[in-house]
């Protein structure tokens, strides 16, 4: 008998060491995540199709191949008012702050997940007063006593098959997803501010041109009315001019509505209520068209756009979840130990007579759960396949978005060049009409008609000019916004570590 207990202790120690060795050196079940391969192409448009941006009014844009976007890309528009609004939005936008809080939550969940790798220690204490009857032992005596119990329990779950490691890996992928969600929110916010500022400036310029058109039309009506009274013009001419005036006035209200909506949106983007303040105007001419446009390779794009990286993080999460589901099919091991003290008097709490302890190891192996665990694994595999397909589609959509914007910039330049020529010709027509009027060759209504054509051409030119600025901003956004750069500007408002982690 004296030999049996040492042998048992040796066997338990050997078993413990074996399990511990498996935990430390064992491989985690499930697939190891591998980043999807980047696209094997080096262009956004089909081969043979060249991208050439025609210069307009001395403003030329050029694509710089394989050049990355700077972090504060909006500063390339060289507008101090625009820069101030973007910075204000970064500092006060509520949606961005909510995304940052969500990232911090996922970061804390990840930290909490690491706790599973440490022993779990619990302290328990209890105090009771009991009456013990000895009648069951044939004695009429009974006693009343107090019982104080204190114990400490230590348990440790051995991650033999890596299920817990895969669970923490999944939490890490969730943290990465939230990280890229914050970056996507940041990119969307800055892009929306730039687009809204440009739209607001464009609407203001169109409103001014429309009002000038209305004044010209009203002046033409007054002159024609005088001619009708003199009998040298038909009354139908006044009716026709009034119809054109009504049509012009009808276009003014929608423009003013869009301008107001842009102001309201700009206020909310910068964290203010629409009626809280009046925004300073930004003229369209104050916004400079960036000349040098970056164009990173498609293989780099998928490693830079936050939406693609967020989709990749989801693939990683679902890959880890396959390992979690696989581990549910396998046995789990737990080591535990308890040490405590029972005493009737508080003064005897440290007496050895009331000590108790236990040490043990548990193993739980699933035998039959109605196929639940196996089906959970199949569902995890399906979720992984779904997320992988979503990732590939997100990458394709991103490539298509860049291609669309590149062609849009080319077409914007072509359209703007045509409208610029039209604007120059109508302006020359106004000059000639004024010269002829001063020479007595034409009446003043001819001058007004030339001015009307000029402002009509200017309206179209302003629309295309604003669209070109917005498409330029869209290119910076589509290429990822440059968040991965630390910013070479003197005052960089975005540092990747500001959103990447909370240490």
C-alpha positions as CSV (number, residue, x, y, z in Angstrom):
1,X,0.0,0.0,0.0
2,X,2.9,2.3,0.7
3,X,4.1,2.0,-2.9
4,X,0.7,2.6,-4.5
5,X,0.4,6.3,-3.6
6,X,3.8,7.3,-4.9
7,X,3.0,5.6,-8.1
8,X,-0.3,7.4,-8.3
9,X,1.4,10.7,-7.7
10,X,4.0,10.0,-10.4
11,X,1.2,9.0,-12.8
12,X,-0.7,12.2,-12.1
13,X,2.4,14.3,-12.5
14,X,3.3,12.5,-15.7
15,X,-0.3,13.0,-17.1
16,X,-0.3,16.7,-16.1
17,X,3.1,17.3,-17.8
18,X,1.8,15.5,-20.9
19,X,-1.3,17.6,-21.1
20,X,0.6,20.8,-20.4
21,X,3.1,19.9,-23.2
22,X,0.3,19.3,-25.6
23,X,-1.2,22.7,-24.7
24,X,2.1,24.5,-25.2
25,X,3.2,22.8,-28.4
26,X,-0.1,21.6,-29.9
27,X,-1.4,23.1,-33.2
28,X,-4.7,24.9,-33.2
29,X,-7.4,23.1,-35.1
30,X,-9.0,24.8,-38.1
31,X,-7.4,26.6,-41.0
32,X,-4.6,29.1,-40.5
33,X,-5.7,32.4,-42.1
34,X,-3.9,33.4,-45.3
35,X,-4.5,36.8,-46.8
36,X,-6.3,36.6,-50.2
37,X,-3.9,37.2,-53.1
38,X,-4.1,40.7,-54.6
39,X,-5.3,41.1,-58.2
40,X,-2.7,40.2,-60.7
41,X,-3.3,43.2,-62.9
42,X,-1.5,46.5,-63.2
43,X,-4.2,48.6,-64.8
44,X,-7.7,49.8,-64.1
45,X,-8.9,50.1,-67.7
46,X,-8.6,47.6,-70.6
47,X,-5.3,47.4,-72.3
48,X,-5.0,49.8,-75.2
49,X,-7.3,52.4,-73.6
50,X,-5.2,55.4,-72.5
51,X,-6.1,57.9,-69.9
52,X,-5.4,61.5,-71.1
53,X,-6.8,64.6,-69.3
54,X,-7.0,67.5,-71.7
55,X,-5.9,70.9,-70.2
56,X,-8.7,73.4,-69.7
57,X,-8.1,77.2,-69.2
58,X,-4.5,76.5,-68.3
59,X,-5.5,73.9,-65.7
60,X,-4.0,70.5,-66.6
61,X,-4.2,67.3,-64.5
62,X,-1.7,64.4,-64.8
63,X,-1.8,60.9,-63.4
64,X,1.3,59.9,-61.5
65,X,1.6,56.1,-61.7
66,X,2.2,54.2,-58.6
67,X,2.2,57.3,-56.4
68,X,0.4,57.1,-53.1
69,X,-2.2,59.4,-51.7
70,X,-1.0,61.9,-49.1
71,X,-2.8,61.7,-45.7
72,X,-4.3,65.2,-45.8
73,X,-5.2,65.0,-49.5
74,X,-7.8,67.8,-49.2
75,X,-5.1,70.3,-48.7
76,X,-4.2,69.8,-52.4
77,X,-7.2,72.0,-53.2
78,X,-5.4,74.9,-51.5
79,X,-8.4,76.3,-49.7
80,X,-7.9,77.4,-46.1
81,X,-11.6,77.6,-45.6
82,X,-12.0,74.0,-46.8
83,X,-9.1,72.8,-44.6
84,X,-10.7,74.4,-41.6
85,X,-14.1,72.7,-42.2
86,X,-12.5,69.3,-42.7
87,X,-10.5,69.6,-39.5
88,X,-13.6,70.8,-37.6
89,X,-15.5,67.7,-38.9
90,X,-12.7,65.4,-37.7
91,X,-12.8,67.0,-34.3
92,X,-16.5,67.1,-33.7
93,X,-18.4,64.7,-36.0
94,X,-20.5,62.4,-33.9
95,X,-20.5,59.4,-36.3
96,X,-16.7,59.4,-36.2
97,X,-16.7,59.5,-32.4
98,X,-19.2,56.6,-32.3
99,X,-17.0,54.6,-34.6
100,X,-14.0,55.3,-32.4
101,X,-15.9,54.1,-29.3
102,X,-16.9,51.0,-31.1
103,X,-13.2,50.3,-31.9
104,X,-12.3,50.8,-28.2
105,X,-15.1,48.4,-27.2
106,X,-13.7,45.7,-29.6
107,X,-10.2,46.4,-28.3
108,X,-11.3,45.8,-24.7
109,X,-13.2,42.7,-25.7
110,X,-9.9,41.4,-27.2
111,X,-8.0,42.2,-24.0
112,X,-10.7,40.4,-22.0
113,X,-10.4,37.4,-24.3
114,X,-6.8,37.0,-23.4
115,X,-7.8,36.3,-19.8
116,X,-8.8,32.7,-20.8
117,X,-5.1,31.9,-21.0
118,X,-4.5,32.6,-17.3
119,X,-5.6,30.5,-14.3
120,X,-8.9,31.4,-12.9
121,X,-8.8,32.1,-9.1
122,X,-11.9,32.4,-7.0
123,X,-12.4,33.0,-3.3
124,X,-15.4,31.8,-1.5
125,X,-16.5,32.3,2.1
126,X,-19.6,31.3,4.1
127,X,-20.9,31.7,7.6
128,X,-23.8,29.6,8.9
129,X,-25.4,28.7,12.2
130,X,-26.6,25.1,12.4
131,X,-28.4,22.8,14.8
132,X,-27.2,19.2,14.7
133,X,-29.4,16.3,15.8
134,X,-27.8,13.1,16.9
135,X,-31.1,11.1,17.0
136,X,-30.2,9.3,13.9
137,X,-27.2,7.8,15.7
138,X,-29.3,6.8,18.7
139,X,-28.5,9.7,20.9
140,X,-31.0,12.3,22.2
141,X,-28.4,14.9,22.4
142,X,-28.2,17.8,20.0
143,X,-26.0,20.8,19.6
144,X,-26.0,24.2,18.0
145,X,-22.9,25.6,16.5
146,X,-21.5,28.1,14.1
147,X,-19.6,27.1,10.9
148,X,-17.2,29.4,9.0
149,X,-16.0,28.1,5.6
150,X,-13.4,29.8,3.5
151,X,-11.8,28.3,0.3
152,X,-9.8,29.3,-2.7
153,X,-10.3,27.5,-6.0
154,X,-7.8,27.6,-8.9
155,X,-8.8,26.3,-12.3
156,X,-7.1,26.3,-15.6
157,X,-8.6,25.2,-18.9
158,X,-6.0,23.5,-21.1
159,X,-6.2,24.7,-24.7
160,X,-5.0,21.4,-26.1
161,X,-6.7,21.7,-29.5
162,X,-6.5,25.5,-29.8
163,X,-10.2,26.3,-29.6
164,X,-9.5,29.2,-27.1
165,X,-6.7,30.5,-29.3
166,X,-9.0,30.5,-32.3
167,X,-11.6,32.4,-30.2
168,X,-9.1,35.1,-29.3
169,X,-8.0,35.2,-32.9
170,X,-11.6,35.8,-33.9
171,X,-11.8,38.7,-31.4
172,X,-8.6,40.1,-32.9
173,X,-10.2,40.0,-36.3
174,X,-13.2,41.7,-35.0
175,X,-11.0,44.4,-33.6
176,X,-9.3,44.8,-37.0
177,X,-12.8,45.1,-38.6
178,X,-13.7,47.9,-36.2
179,X,-10.4,49.6,-36.9
180,X,-10.9,49.7,-40.6
181,X,-14.5,50.7,-40.0
182,X,-13.2,53.8,-38.2
183,X,-10.9,54.5,-41.1
184,X,-13.7,54.1,-43.5
185,X,-15.8,56.5,-41.5
186,X,-12.9,59.0,-41.4
187,X,-12.5,58.7,-45.2
188,X,-16.2,59.0,-45.8
189,X,-16.4,62.0,-43.5
190,X,-13.6,64.0,-45.1
191,X,-14.8,63.1,-48.6
192,X,-18.4,64.3,-47.7
193,X,-17.1,67.6,-46.4
194,X,-15.0,68.3,-49.5
195,X,-17.9,67.3,-51.8
196,X,-20.4,69.3,-49.8
197,X,-18.2,72.4,-49.8
198,X,-17.7,72.2,-53.6
199,X,-21.4,71.6,-54.1
200,X,-22.3,74.5,-51.9
201,X,-19.9,76.8,-53.8
202,X,-21.2,75.5,-57.1
203,X,-24.8,76.1,-56.2
204,X,-24.0,79.6,-55.0
205,X,-22.3,80.4,-58.3
206,X,-25.2,79.0,-60.3
207,X,-27.7,81.0,-58.2
208,X,-25.7,84.2,-58.9
209,X,-25.6,83.5,-62.6
210,X,-29.3,82.6,-62.6
211,X,-30.2,85.9,-60.9
212,X,-28.2,87.8,-63.5
213,X,-30.1,86.0,-66.2
214,X,-33.4,87.0,-64.5
215,X,-32.3,90.6,-64.4
216,X,-31.4,90.5,-68.1
217,X,-34.7,88.9,-68.9
218,X,-36.7,91.5,-67.0
219,X,-34.7,94.2,-68.7
220,X,-35.6,92.7,-72.1
221,X,-39.3,92.6,-71.2
222,X,-39.2,96.3,-70.2
223,X,-37.5,97.2,-73.5
224,X,-39.9,95.1,-75.5
225,X,-42.9,96.6,-73.7
226,X,-41.8,100.0,-74.8
227,X,-41.4,98.8,-78.4
228,X,-44.9,97.3,-78.3
229,X,-46.3,100.6,-77.2
230,X,-44.5,102.3,-80.0
231,X,-45.9,99.8,-82.4
232,X,-42.6,98.4,-83.6
233,X,-42.9,95.0,-81.8
234,X,-45.6,92.5,-81.5
235,X,-47.2,91.7,-78.1
236,X,-46.4,88.1,-78.7
237,X,-42.8,88.9,-78.1
238,X,-43.6,90.0,-74.5
239,X,-45.5,86.8,-73.9
240,X,-42.5,84.8,-75.1
241,X,-40.1,86.7,-72.9
242,X,-42.3,86.4,-69.9
243,X,-42.5,82.6,-70.4
244,X,-38.7,82.4,-70.5
245,X,-38.6,84.6,-67.3
246,X,-41.0,82.3,-65.5
247,X,-38.9,79.3,-66.6
248,X,-35.7,80.9,-65.2
249,X,-37.4,81.8,-61.9
250,X,-38.6,78.2,-61.6
251,X,-35.0,77.0,-61.7
252,X,-33.9,79.4,-59.0
253,X,-35.9,77.9,-56.2
254,X,-34.5,74.3,-56.6
255,X,-30.9,75.8,-56.7
256,X,-31.6,77.7,-53.5
257,X,-33.0,74.6,-51.9
258,X,-30.0,72.6,-52.8
259,X,-27.7,75.3,-51.5
260,X,-29.6,75.3,-48.2
261,X,-29.4,71.5,-47.9
262,X,-25.7,71.6,-48.5
263,X,-25.3,74.2,-45.7
264,X,-27.4,72.0,-43.4
265,X,-25.3,68.9,-44.3
266,X,-22.1,70.8,-43.7
267,X,-23.3,71.9,-40.3
268,X,-24.2,68.4,-39.2
269,X,-20.9,67.0,-40.6
270,X,-19.0,69.4,-38.5
271,X,-21.0,68.5,-35.4
272,X,-23.4,71.5,-35.2
273,X,-27.1,72.0,-35.6
274,X,-28.1,73.7,-38.9
275,X,-29.5,76.7,-37.0
276,X,-26.6,77.1,-34.7
277,X,-24.4,79.3,-36.8
278,X,-24.0,80.8,-40.3
279,X,-21.2,79.3,-42.4
280,X,-18.8,81.5,-44.2
281,X,-19.2,81.3,-47.9
282,X,-16.6,79.5,-50.1
283,X,-16.3,80.7,-53.7
284,X,-15.8,78.1,-56.4
285,X,-12.7,80.1,-57.6
286,X,-11.1,79.7,-54.1
287,X,-10.8,76.0,-54.7
288,X,-7.8,75.0,-56.8
289,X,-7.9,72.0,-59.0
290,X,-5.1,69.6,-58.0
291,X,-2.7,69.1,-60.9
292,X,-0.9,65.9,-60.0
293,X,-3.2,62.9,-59.3
294,X,-1.9,59.8,-57.6
295,X,-2.6,56.4,-59.1
296,X,-1.6,53.4,-57.1
297,X,-1.5,49.9,-58.5
298,X,-4.5,47.6,-58.1
299,X,-2.3,45.2,-56.0
300,X,-1.7,48.1,-53.5
301,X,-5.3,49.3,-53.6
302,X,-6.6,46.1,-51.9
303,X,-4.1,46.6,-49.1
304,X,-5.1,50.3,-48.6
305,X,-8.8,50.8,-48.9
306,X,-10.6,50.5,-45.5
307,X,-13.7,48.8,-46.9
308,X,-11.6,46.0,-48.5
309,X,-9.5,45.6,-45.4
310,X,-12.7,45.4,-43.3
311,X,-14.0,42.7,-45.6
312,X,-10.6,40.9,-45.2
313,X,-10.9,41.1,-41.4
314,X,-14.4,39.5,-41.7
315,X,-12.8,36.6,-43.7
316,X,-10.2,36.3,-41.0
317,X,-12.8,36.2,-38.2
318,X,-14.8,33.5,-40.0
319,X,-11.7,31.5,-40.6
320,X,-10.9,31.5,-36.9
321,X,-14.5,30.6,-36.1
322,X,-14.0,27.3,-38.1
323,X,-11.3,26.4,-35.6
324,X,-13.6,27.3,-32.7
325,X,-16.4,25.1,-34.1
326,X,-13.9,22.3,-34.8
327,X,-12.6,22.4,-31.2
328,X,-16.2,21.9,-29.9
329,X,-16.1,18.4,-31.5
330,X,-13.0,17.4,-29.4
331,X,-12.4,16.8,-25.7
332,X,-11.7,19.7,-23.3
333,X,-9.4,19.4,-20.3
334,X,-9.5,21.4,-17.1
335,X,-7.1,21.3,-14.1
336,X,-8.5,22.5,-10.8
337,X,-7.4,22.7,-7.2
338,X,-9.2,23.8,-4.0
339,X,-7.8,24.7,-0.6
340,X,-10.0,25.8,2.3
341,X,-10.7,25.9,6.0
342,X,-13.7,24.9,8.1
343,X,-13.8,26.3,11.7
344,X,-16.4,26.9,14.4
345,X,-14.6,29.9,15.8
346,X,-13.0,32.8,14.0
347,X,-10.0,32.5,16.3
348,X,-9.3,29.0,15.0
349,X,-9.3,30.0,11.3
350,X,-5.7,29.3,10.8
351,X,-5.7,26.0,12.7
352,X,-4.7,23.0,10.6
353,X,-7.4,20.8,12.0
354,X,-10.0,22.3,9.7
355,X,-8.0,22.3,6.5
356,X,-9.3,20.7,3.4
357,X,-8.0,20.5,-0.1
358,X,-8.5,18.8,-3.4
359,X,-6.6,18.6,-6.7
360,X,-8.1,17.1,-9.9
361,X,-8.2,17.0,-13.6
362,X,-11.4,16.9,-15.7
363,X,-12.0,15.8,-19.2
364,X,-15.2,16.4,-21.1
365,X,-15.7,14.7,-24.4
366,X,-18.8,15.2,-26.5
367,X,-20.5,12.0,-27.5
368,X,-23.9,12.8,-28.9
369,X,-25.5,16.2,-29.2
370,X,-27.8,15.5,-32.1
371,X,-25.2,16.7,-34.6
372,X,-25.3,20.2,-33.2
373,X,-21.5,20.7,-33.0
374,X,-20.9,19.2,-36.4
375,X,-23.5,21.4,-38.0
376,X,-22.0,24.4,-36.2
377,X,-18.8,23.6,-38.0
378,X,-20.5,23.3,-41.4
379,X,-22.2,26.7,-40.7
380,X,-18.8,28.2,-39.9
381,X,-17.4,26.9,-43.1
382,X,-20.3,28.4,-45.0
383,X,-19.9,31.7,-43.3
384,X,-16.2,31.7,-44.3
385,X,-17.0,31.0,-47.9
386,X,-19.7,33.8,-47.9
387,X,-17.2,36.3,-46.4
388,X,-14.5,35.3,-48.9
389,X,-17.0,35.9,-51.8
390,X,-18.0,39.2,-50.3
391,X,-14.3,40.2,-50.0
392,X,-13.7,39.4,-53.7
393,X,-16.8,41.3,-54.7
394,X,-15.7,44.3,-52.6
395,X,-12.3,44.3,-54.3
396,X,-13.9,44.1,-57.7
397,X,-16.3,47.0,-56.9
398,X,-13.3,49.1,-55.7
399,X,-11.4,48.5,-58.9
400,X,-14.5,49.4,-60.9
401,X,-15.0,52.5,-58.9
402,X,-11.5,53.7,-59.6
403,X,-11.9,52.9,-63.3
404,X,-15.2,54.9,-63.4
405,X,-13.6,57.9,-61.7
406,X,-10.6,57.8,-64.0
407,X,-12.8,57.9,-67.1
408,X,-15.0,60.5,-65.4
409,X,-12.0,62.8,-64.9
410,X,-11.1,62.4,-68.6
411,X,-14.7,63.1,-69.7
412,X,-15.0,66.1,-67.3
413,X,-11.9,67.7,-68.9
414,X,-13.3,67.1,-72.4
415,X,-16.7,68.5,-71.5
416,X,-15.2,71.5,-69.6
417,X,-13.0,72.3,-72.5
418,X,-16.0,72.4,-74.9
419,X,-18.0,74.5,-72.5
420,X,-15.1,76.8,-71.9
421,X,-14.9,77.4,-75.7
422,X,-18.6,78.1,-75.7
423,X,-18.2,80.5,-72.8
424,X,-15.4,82.3,-74.5
425,X,-17.4,82.6,-77.7
426,X,-20.5,83.9,-76.0
427,X,-18.3,86.4,-74.1
428,X,-16.8,87.6,-77.4
429,X,-20.4,87.9,-78.7
430,X,-21.3,90.1,-75.8
431,X,-18.3,92.3,-76.5
432,X,-19.2,92.6,-80.3
433,X,-22.8,93.3,-79.5
434,X,-21.8,96.1,-77.1
435,X,-19.5,97.5,-79.8
436,X,-22.2,97.4,-82.5
437,X,-24.7,99.0,-80.1
438,X,-22.3,101.9,-79.3
439,X,-21.9,102.3,-83.1
440,X,-25.6,102.4,-83.6
441,X,-25.7,99.2,-85.6
442,X,-28.0,97.2,-83.3
443,X,-30.4,98.0,-80.5
444,X,-29.9,97.3,-76.9
445,X,-32.1,94.2,-76.9
446,X,-29.5,92.5,-79.0
447,X,-26.9,93.2,-76.3
448,X,-29.2,91.7,-73.7
449,X,-29.7,88.6,-75.8
450,X,-26.0,88.1,-76.1
451,X,-25.6,88.5,-72.4
452,X,-28.3,86.0,-71.8
453,X,-26.5,83.4,-74.0
454,X,-23.3,84.1,-72.1
455,X,-24.9,83.5,-68.7
456,X,-26.6,80.4,-70.0
457,X,-23.2,79.0,-71.1
458,X,-21.8,80.1,-67.7
459,X,-24.4,78.1,-65.8
460,X,-23.4,74.9,-67.7
461,X,-19.7,75.7,-67.3
462,X,-20.1,76.1,-63.5
463,X,-21.9,72.7,-63.2
464,X,-19.1,70.9,-65.0
465,X,-16.4,72.8,-63.1
466,X,-17.9,71.7,-59.8
467,X,-18.3,68.1,-61.0
468,X,-14.7,68.0,-62.0
469,X,-13.6,69.1,-58.5
470,X,-15.9,66.5,-57.0
471,X,-14.6,63.7,-59.2
472,X,-11.1,64.7,-58.3
473,X,-12.0,64.3,-54.6
474,X,-13.7,61.0,-55.4
475,X,-10.4,59.7,-56.8
476,X,-8.5,60.4,-53.6
477,X,-11.3,58.6,-51.7
478,X,-11.4,55.7,-54.0
479,X,-7.7,55.2,-53.7
480,X,-8.1,54.9,-49.9
481,X,-7.4,58.4,-48.7
482,X,-3.8,57.9,-47.7
483,X,-4.5,57.0,-44.1
484,X,-1.5,54.6,-44.0
485,X,0.9,57.5,-44.4
486,X,2.0,59.5,-41.4
487,X,1.5,62.7,-43.3
488,X,4.3,64.8,-44.7
489,X,2.4,68.0,-44.2
490,X,3.4,70.3,-41.4
491,X,0.2,69.7,-39.5
492,X,-1.1,66.2,-40.2
493,X,-4.5,65.7,-38.7
494,X,-4.5,61.9,-39.2
495,X,-2.1,59.5,-37.7
496,X,-2.8,55.8,-38.2
497,X,-2.1,55.0,-34.6
498,X,-4.8,57.4,-33.6
499,X,-7.4,55.0,-34.9
500,X,-5.4,51.8,-35.2
501,X,-5.1,50.9,-31.5
502,X,-5.8,51.9,-27.9
503,X,-2.8,50.9,-25.9
